[in-house]
């Protein structure tokens, strides 16, 4: 149940990588494709997708099941 990170490679491709894994689960030509794959994995594992921008900084997170900070109300 590892969070899925979407990160950019030096060659311009995008990885989907489970937190703590040394190798990418999948590699994609666009960030959008990587996000879609990461979302499917996260839904299946009830985890989070962490999307990193081109600069490597986290720009968004989406939770699919095990939200540590659910909305109130």
Secondary structure, 3 states (H helix, E strand, C coil): CCCEEEEECCCCCEEEEECCCCCCCEEECCHHHHHHHHHHHHHHHCCEEEEECCCCCEEEEEECCCCCCCCCC
